[in-house]
Amino acid sequence: MLEKMEQDTREGFLETCNAAAILAERGELVRRRLGYEPGRIPERDDFALLTQPYEIVALKRAIANAIKLGYGREITAPGDDEVDEGLEELNQKKTRFAARTITE
């Protein structure tokens, strides 16, 4: 999707509008789940008609940032707690060392 958005063609613009519509839909669904009043979900054609030529670059950047933030989000499920044994051992050594220097 991002590769198609990079193109400075009509198809690239329509792919950008499609991505914006998908993200807008997801955002609206989250708003509804949080208890807000349902709003209208914009469609691809809405973005295609209402986006001014000087706004296209900003729209592409906003989409890329939203995707990047989504990938950076940490999702954990119950029971997925990973234990870094090396880090745990290092913390224990630091605690023992700190306790020893305080008592001396």
Secondary structure, DSSP 8 states (H G I E B T S, - for coil): -HHHHHS-SHHHHHHHHHHHHHHHHHHHHHHHHTT--------HHHHHHH--GGGHHHHHHHHHHHHHHHHH-----TT-----HHHHHHHHHHHHHHHHHHH-
